[in-house]
Amino acid sequence: MLQSLLKAAGGLATLSVAVFASLVGALYHFQRNLIFPRPDNSNPLPIRKGQLVTVDVSREARPEGVPGQLVAAYFPPTTSKHVLAFWHGNADQIGNVGDHLGHVLQRNQGWGFFAVEYPGYALCRGGEPTEETIVWAAERMLKHLHVKLEVPWETTVAFGQSIGGSVALQMTAKGLAGKCVLLSSFSSIPKMAKTLFPFVPSPELLVKDPFDNAAIAPSVKAPVLCLHGTRDEIVPYSQGEEIASLLPNSRFVPLRGAGHNDTFNGAHFREVINTLADFLNKV
């Protein structure tokens, strides 16, 4: 009897290990589907209110996964010198949040707006989103903004929401923007993985695209505004505080009652705009 029980227990343990290994393997294999839940490329939202900017990079040396044409939505500044270069959250597209934000901020504040699309997302067809391809495309598009659209880096404000915050931070660290704005940003993908999948040991060893904001932050000398909803249900509020504490020149503003995806709605949006205006008007 005891021998039978031990044999059964051993079988269950083996099964549990196999199931666990399969689950971890699936997370590793499909992690980019989780990190980049891109919209359907067959029906991308068009740019209706801004200018569609396309940049041909087909003859340039570039990482695998960067398509031959990069895309952005541009709203030139009207009464301000500032242009916000924007990178959206991982489930959005420039034809949605970029077109709306650019129109509102240009009309109401006079700011310029330059929303860059990720490779493989919506209007930026033919590529694959990874940290390497996204960062390469972001840097290339900022150079286009500076050289072809004649917007100085000093008046360029790198603005990123959620995963886009990491792109904005990296562009600022490279000296391509005079200021930076982080909205609902995280410490790193491995730390997010620990939050979402606490049963996975050492997720940093499995992550292909770390987006390690905590490692980048100390090297960013430019002024950085950090905003984070106190009720963010996806990125812990504490991670927003952590990034701000690691930045040499930062201001942290809690968005009371805001979640992760409602910061561009109603009263929260007004607070974001007012805080942005105060930040941009300071030397």
Contacts in CASP RR format, 6 or more apart in sequence:
PFRMAT RR
TARGET T0000
AUTHOR 0000-0000-0000
METHOD contacts of the structure
MODEL  1
MLQSLLKAAGGLATLSVAVFASLVGALYHFQRNLIFPRPDNSNPLPIRKG
QLVTVDVSREARPEGVPGQLVAAYFPPTTSKHVLAFWHGNADQIGNVGDH
LGHVLQRNQGWGFFAVEYPGYALCRGGEPTEETIVWAAERMLKHLHVKLE
VPWETTVAFGQSIGGSVALQMTAKGLAGKCVLLSSFSSIPKMAKTLFPFV
PSPELLVKDPFDNAAIAPSVKAPVLCLHGTRDEIVPYSQGEEIASLLPNS
RFVPLRGAGHNDTFNGAHFREVINTLADFLNKV
20 199 0 8 1.000
24 200 0 8 1.000
24 206 0 8 1.000
27 34 0 8 1.000
27 197 0 8 1.000
27 200 0 8 1.000
27 206 0 8 1.000
28 206 0 8 1.000
31 206 0 8 1.000
31 207 0 8 1.000
31 208 0 8 1.000
31 209 0 8 1.000
32 129 0 8 1.000
32 130 0 8 1.000
32 208 0 8 1.000
32 209 0 8 1.000
35 90 0 8 1.000
35 163 0 8 1.000
35 189 0 8 1.000
35 209 0 8 1.000
36 90 0 8 1.000
36 118 0 8 1.000
36 121 0 8 1.000
36 129 0 8 1.000
37 90 0 8 1.000
37 91 0 8 1.000
38 90 0 8 1.000
38 91 0 8 1.000
38 93 0 8 1.000
38 118 0 8 1.000
38 120 0 8 1.000
38 121 0 8 1.000
38 122 0 8 1.000
38 129 0 8 1.000
39 45 0 8 1.000
39 91 0 8 1.000
39 92 0 8 1.000
39 93 0 8 1.000
39 121 0 8 1.000
39 122 0 8 1.000
41 120 0 8 1.000
41 121 0 8 1.000
41 122 0 8 1.000
41 125 0 8 1.000
41 126 0 8 1.000
44 93 0 8 1.000
44 95 0 8 1.000
44 122 0 8 1.000
44 123 0 8 1.000
44 125 0 8 1.000
45 93 0 8 1.000
45 95 0 8 1.000
45 96 0 8 1.000
45 99 0 8 1.000
45 122 0 8 1.000
46 52 0 8 1.000
46 95 0 8 1.000
46 123 0 8 1.000
47 73 0 8 1.000
47 94 0 8 1.000
47 95 0 8 1.000
47 99 0 8 1.000
47 123 0 8 1.000
48 95 0 8 1.000
48 99 0 8 1.000
49 75 0 8 1.000
49 99 0 8 1.000
49 100 0 8 1.000
49 102 0 8 1.000
49 103 0 8 1.000
50 73 0 8 1.000
50 74 0 8 1.000
50 75 0 8 1.000
50 99 0 8 1.000
50 102 0 8 1.000
50 103 0 8 1.000
51 73 0 8 1.000
51 74 0 8 1.000
51 75 0 8 1.000
51 76 0 8 1.000
52 71 0 8 1.000
52 72 0 8 1.000
52 73 0 8 1.000
52 74 0 8 1.000
52 123 0 8 1.000
53 71 0 8 1.000
53 72 0 8 1.000
53 73 0 8 1.000
53 74 0 8 1.000
53 114 0 8 1.000
53 141 0 8 1.000
53 144 0 8 1.000
53 149 0 8 1.000
54 69 0 8 1.000
54 70 0 8 1.000
54 71 0 8 1.000
55 69 0 8 1.000
55 70 0 8 1.000
55 71 0 8 1.000
55 72 0 8 1.000
55 140 0 8 1.000
55 141 0 8 1.000
55 144 0 8 1.000
56 68 0 8 1.000
56 69 0 8 1.000
57 66 0 8 1.000
57 67 0 8 1.000
57 68 0 8 1.000
57 69 0 8 1.000
57 70 0 8 1.000
57 140 0 8 1.000
58 68 0 8 1.000
58 69 0 8 1.000
60 140 0 8 1.000
62 68 0 8 1.000
62 136 0 8 1.000
62 140 0 8 1.000
63 130 0 8 1.000
63 132 0 8 1.000
63 133 0 8 1.000
63 136 0 8 1.000
64 128 0 8 1.000
64 133 0 8 1.000
65 119 0 8 1.000
65 126 0 8 1.000
65 127 0 8 1.000
65 128 0 8 1.000
65 130 0 8 1.000
65 133 0 8 1.000
66 119 0 8 1.000
66 127 0 8 1.000
66 133 0 8 1.000
66 136 0 8 1.000
66 137 0 8 1.000
67 119 0 8 1.000
67 120 0 8 1.000
67 124 0 8 1.000
67 125 0 8 1.000
67 126 0 8 1.000
67 127 0 8 1.000
68 126 0 8 1.000
69 124 0 8 1.000
70 116 0 8 1.000
70 117 0 8 1.000
70 119 0 8 1.000
70 124 0 8 1.000
70 137 0 8 1.000
70 140 0 8 1.000
70 141 0 8 1.000
71 94 0 8 1.000
71 116 0 8 1.000
71 117 0 8 1.000
71 123 0 8 1.000
71 124 0 8 1.000
72 94 0 8 1.000
72 114 0 8 1.000
72 115 0 8 1.000
72 116 0 8 1.000
72 117 0 8 1.000
72 141 0 8 1.000
72 144 0 8 1.000
72 145 0 8 1.000
73 94 0 8 1.000
73 95 0 8 1.000
73 98 0 8 1.000
73 99 0 8 1.000
73 102 0 8 1.000
73 113 0 8 1.000
73 114 0 8 1.000
73 115 0 8 1.000
73 117 0 8 1.000
74 113 0 8 1.000
74 114 0 8 1.000
74 115 0 8 1.000
74 149 0 8 1.000
75 102 0 8 1.000
75 103 0 8 1.000
75 105 0 8 1.000
75 106 0 8 1.000
75 112 0 8 1.000
75 113 0 8 1.000
75 114 0 8 1.000
76 83 0 8 1.000
76 106 0 8 1.000
76 112 0 8 1.000
76 149 0 8 1.000
77 83 0 8 1.000
77 106 0 8 1.000
77 110 0 8 1.000
77 111 0 8 1.000
77 112 0 8 1.000
78 106 0 8 1.000
78 110 0 8 1.000
78 112 0 8 1.000
79 110 0 8 1.000
80 109 0 8 1.000
80 110 0 8 1.000
80 111 0 8 1.000
80 112 0 8 1.000
80 280 0 8 1.000
81 155 0 8 1.000
82 111 0 8 1.000
82 112 0 8 1.000
82 155 0 8 1.000
82 157 0 8 1.000
82 280 0 8 1.000
83 111 0 8 1.000
83 112 0 8 1.000
83 113 0 8 1.000
83 114 0 8 1.000
83 145 0 8 1.000
83 151 0 8 1.000
83 155 0 8 1.000
83 156 0 8 1.000
83 157 0 8 1.000
84 105 0 8 1.000
84 111 0 8 1.000
84 112 0 8 1.000
84 113 0 8 1.000
84 114 0 8 1.000
84 157 0 8 1.000
84 159 0 8 1.000
84 181 0 8 1.000
85 114 0 8 1.000
85 116 0 8 1.000
85 141 0 8 1.000
85 142 0 8 1.000
85 145 0 8 1.000
85 156 0 8 1.000
85 157 0 8 1.000
85 158 0 8 1.000
85 159 0 8 1.000
85 168 0 8 1.000
85 171 0 8 1.000
85 177 0 8 1.000
86 98 0 8 1.000
86 101 0 8 1.000
86 102 0 8 1.000
86 113 0 8 1.000
86 114 0 8 1.000
86 115 0 8 1.000
86 116 0 8 1.000
86 159 0 8 1.000
86 160 0 8 1.000
86 161 0 8 1.000
87 115 0 8 1.000
87 116 0 8 1.000
87 118 0 8 1.000
87 134 0 8 1.000
87 138 0 8 1.000
87 158 0 8 1.000
87 159 0 8 1.000
87 160 0 8 1.000
87 161 0 8 1.000
87 163 0 8 1.000
87 164 0 8 1.000
87 165 0 8 1.000
87 167 0 8 1.000
87 168 0 8 1.000
88 94 0 8 1.000
88 96 0 8 1.000
88 97 0 8 1.000
88 98 0 8 1.000
88 115 0 8 1.000
88 160 0 8 1.000
88 161 0 8 1.000
88 162 0 8 1.000
88 164 0 8 1.000
89 97 0 8 1.000
89 160 0 8 1.000
89 161 0 8 1.000
89 162 0 8 1.000
89 163 0 8 1.000
89 164 0 8 1.000
90 162 0 8 1.000
90 163 0 8 1.000
90 164 0 8 1.000
92 98 0 8 1.000
92 161 0 8 1.000
93 117 0 8 1.000
93 121 0 8 1.000
93 122 0 8 1.000
93 123 0 8 1.000
94 115 0 8 1.000
94 116 0 8 1.000
94 117 0 8 1.000
94 122 0 8 1.000
94 123 0 8 1.000
95 115 0 8 1.000
95 122 0 8 1.000
95 123 0 8 1.000
97 115 0 8 1.000
97 161 0 8 1.000
97 264 0 8 1.000
98 113 0 8 1.000
98 115 0 8 1.000
99 115 0 8 1.000
100 264 0 8 1.000
101 113 0 8 1.000
101 115 0 8 1.000
101 264 0 8 1.000
102 112 0 8 1.000
102 113 0 8 1.000
102 115 0 8 1.000
105 111 0 8 1.000
105 112 0 8 1.000
105 113 0 8 1.000
105 273 0 8 1.000
106 112 0 8 1.000
106 113 0 8 1.000
108 273 0 8 1.000
109 273 0 8 1.000
109 276 0 8 1.000
109 277 0 8 1.000
111 280 0 8 1.000
114 141 0 8 1.000
114 145 0 8 1.000
114 149 0 8 1.000
114 151 0 8 1.000
116 137 0 8 1.000
116 138 0 8 1.000
116 141 0 8 1.000
116 142 0 8 1.000
117 123 0 8 1.000
117 124 0 8 1.000
118 124 0 8 1.000
118 129 0 8 1.000
118 133 0 8 1.000
118 134 0 8 1.000
118 137 0 8 1.000
119 126 0 8 1.000
119 127 0 8 1.000
119 128 0 8 1.000
119 129 0 8 1.000
119 133 0 8 1.000
119 134 0 8 1.000
119 137 0 8 1.000
120 126 0 8 1.000
120 127 0 8 1.000
120 128 0 8 1.000
120 129 0 8 1.000
121 129 0 8 1.000
124 137 0 8 1.000
127 133 0 8 1.000
130 208 0 8 1.000
130 209 0 8 1.000
131 166 0 8 1.000
131 208 0 8 1.000
131 209 0 8 1.000
131 210 0 8 1.000
131 211 0 8 1.000
132 209 0 8 1.000
134 167 0 8 1.000
135 167 0 8 1.000
135 170 0 8 1.000
138 167 0 8 1.000
138 170 0 8 1.000
138 171 0 8 1.000
139 171 0 8 1.000
139 174 0 8 1.000
139 176 0 8 1.000
142 153 0 8 1.000
142 156 0 8 1.000
142 171 0 8 1.000
142 176 0 8 1.000
142 177 0 8 1.000
143 176 0 8 1.000
145 151 0 8 1.000
145 156 0 8 1.000
146 152 0 8 1.000
146 153 0 8 1.000
146 156 0 8 1.000
146 176 0 8 1.000
153 175 0 8 1.000
153 176 0 8 1.000
153 177 0 8 1.000
153 178 0 8 1.000
154 178 0 8 1.000
155 178 0 8 1.000
156 176 0 8 1.000
156 177 0 8 1.000
156 178 0 8 1.000
157 177 0 8 1.000
157 178 0 8 1.000
157 179 0 8 1.000
157 180 0 8 1.000
157 181 0 8 1.000
157 280 0 8 1.000
158 167 0 8 1.000
158 168 0 8 1.000
158 169 0 8 1.000
158 171 0 8 1.000
158 172 0 8 1.000
158 176 0 8 1.000
158 177 0 8 1.000
158 178 0 8 1.000
158 179 0 8 1.000
158 180 0 8 1.000
158 181 0 8 1.000
159 168 0 8 1.000
159 180 0 8 1.000
159 181 0 8 1.000
159 183 0 8 1.000
160 167 0 8 1.000
160 168 0 8 1.000
160 181 0 8 1.000
160 182 0 8 1.000
160 183 0 8 1.000
160 185 0 8 1.000
161 183 0 8 1.000
161 184 0 8 1.000
161 263 0 8 1.000
162 183 0 8 1.000
162 184 0 8 1.000
162 185 0 8 1.000
162 186 0 8 1.000
162 234 0 8 1.000
162 235 0 8 1.000
162 260 0 8 1.000
163 186 0 8 1.000
163 211 0 8 1.000
164 185 0 8 1.000
165 182 0 8 1.000
165 183 0 8 1.000
165 185 0 8 1.000
165 213 0 8 1.000
166 185 0 8 1.000
166 186 0 8 1.000
166 211 0 8 1.000
166 212 0 8 1.000
166 213 0 8 1.000
166 216 0 8 1.000
168 177 0 8 1.000
168 180 0 8 1.000
168 181 0 8 1.000
168 182 0 8 1.000
169 180 0 8 1.000
169 182 0 8 1.000
169 185 0 8 1.000
169 213 0 8 1.000
169 216 0 8 1.000
169 217 0 8 1.000
169 220 0 8 1.000
169 224 0 8 1.000
170 216 0 8 1.000
171 177 0 8 1.000
171 180 0 8 1.000
172 178 0 8 1.000
172 179 0 8 1.000
172 180 0 8 1.000
172 220 0 8 1.000
172 222 0 8 1.000
172 224 0 8 1.000
173 216 0 8 1.000
173 219 0 8 1.000
173 220 0 8 1.000
175 222 0 8 1.000
177 222 0 8 1.000
178 222 0 8 1.000
178 223 0 8 1.000
179 222 0 8 1.000
179 223 0 8 1.000
179 224 0 8 1.000
179 225 0 8 1.000
179 279 0 8 1.000
179 280 0 8 1.000
180 220 0 8 1.000
180 222 0 8 1.000
180 223 0 8 1.000
180 224 0 8 1.000
180 225 0 8 1.000
181 224 0 8 1.000
181 225 0 8 1.000
181 227 0 8 1.000
181 276 0 8 1.000
181 279 0 8 1.000
182 213 0 8 1.000
182 224 0 8 1.000
182 225 0 8 1.000
182 226 0 8 1.000
182 227 0 8 1.000
182 240 0 8 1.000
182 243 0 8 1.000
183 227 0 8 1.000
183 228 0 8 1.000
183 263 0 8 1.000
183 272 0 8 1.000
184 227 0 8 1.000
184 228 0 8 1.000
184 229 0 8 1.000
184 232 0 8 1.000
184 234 0 8 1.000
184 235 0 8 1.000
184 240 0 8 1.000
184 259 0 8 1.000
184 260 0 8 1.000
184 263 0 8 1.000
185 213 0 8 1.000
185 226 0 8 1.000
185 228 0 8 1.000
185 235 0 8 1.000
185 239 0 8 1.000
185 240 0 8 1.000
185 243 0 8 1.000
186 192 0 8 1.000
186 211 0 8 1.000
186 213 0 8 1.000
186 235 0 8 1.000
186 236 0 8 1.000
186 239 0 8 1.000
186 240 0 8 1.000
186 243 0 8 1.000
187 212 0 8 1.000
187 213 0 8 1.000
187 214 0 8 1.000
187 239 0 8 1.000
187 240 0 8 1.000
187 242 0 8 1.000
187 243 0 8 1.000
188 210 0 8 1.000
188 211 0 8 1.000
188 212 0 8 1.000
188 213 0 8 1.000
188 214 0 8 1.000
188 215 0 8 1.000
189 207 0 8 1.000
189 209 0 8 1.000
189 210 0 8 1.000
189 211 0 8 1.000
189 212 0 8 1.000
190 203 0 8 1.000
190 204 0 8 1.000
190 207 0 8 1.000
190 210 0 8 1.000
190 212 0 8 1.000
191 214 0 8 1.000
191 239 0 8 1.000
192 235 0 8 1.000
192 239 0 8 1.000
193 200 0 8 1.000
193 203 0 8 1.000
193 204 0 8 1.000
193 206 0 8 1.000
193 207 0 8 1.000
194 200 0 8 1.000
194 203 0 8 1.000
195 236 0 8 1.000
197 203 0 8 1.000
200 206 0 8 1.000
204 210 0 8 1.000
213 243 0 8 1.000
214 242 0 8 1.000
214 243 0 8 1.000
214 246 0 8 1.000
217 243 0 8 1.000
217 246 0 8 1.000
217 247 0 8 1.000
218 246 0 8 1.000
218 247 0 8 1.000
218 248 0 8 1.000
220 247 0 8 1.000
220 248 0 8 1.000
220 249 0 8 1.000
221 248 0 8 1.000
221 249 0 8 1.000
222 249 0 8 1.000
223 249 0 8 1.000
223 250 0 8 1.000
223 251 0 8 1.000
223 279 0 8 1.000
223 282 0 8 1.000
224 244 0 8 1.000
224 247 0 8 1.000
224 249 0 8 1.000
224 250 0 8 1.000
224 251 0 8 1.000
225 250 0 8 1.000
225 251 0 8 1.000
225 253 0 8 1.000
225 275 0 8 1.000
225 276 0 8 1.000
225 279 0 8 1.000
226 240 0 8 1.000
226 243 0 8 1.000
226 244 0 8 1.000
226 247 0 8 1.000
226 250 0 8 1.000
226 251 0 8 1.000
226 252 0 8 1.000
226 253 0 8 1.000
227 252 0 8 1.000
227 253 0 8 1.000
227 254 0 8 1.000
227 255 0 8 1.000
227 263 0 8 1.000
227 272 0 8 1.000
227 275 0 8 1.000
228 235 0 8 1.000
228 237 0 8 1.000
228 240 0 8 1.000
228 241 0 8 1.000
228 252 0 8 1.000
228 253 0 8 1.000
228 254 0 8 1.000
228 255 0 8 1.000
229 237 0 8 1.000
229 254 0 8 1.000
229 255 0 8 1.000
229 256 0 8 1.000
229 257 0 8 1.000
229 258 0 8 1.000
229 259 0 8 1.000
229 260 0 8 1.000
229 263 0 8 1.000
229 268 0 8 1.000
230 237 0 8 1.000
230 254 0 8 1.000
230 255 0 8 1.000
230 256 0 8 1.000
230 257 0 8 1.000
230 258 0 8 1.000
230 259 0 8 1.000
231 257 0 8 1.000
231 258 0 8 1.000
231 259 0 8 1.000
232 258 0 8 1.000
232 259 0 8 1.000
232 260 0 8 1.000
233 259 0 8 1.000
233 260 0 8 1.000
234 260 0 8 1.000
234 261 0 8 1.000
235 260 0 8 1.000
237 254 0 8 1.000
240 252 0 8 1.000
241 252 0 8 1.000
243 250 0 8 1.000
244 250 0 8 1.000
244 251 0 8 1.000
244 252 0 8 1.000
245 252 0 8 1.000
251 279 0 8 1.000
253 275 0 8 1.000
255 263 0 8 1.000
255 268 0 8 1.000
255 271 0 8 1.000
255 272 0 8 1.000
257 268 0 8 1.000
258 268 0 8 1.000
262 268 0 8 1.000
263 269 0 8 1.000
263 272 0 8 1.000
264 272 0 8 1.000
END
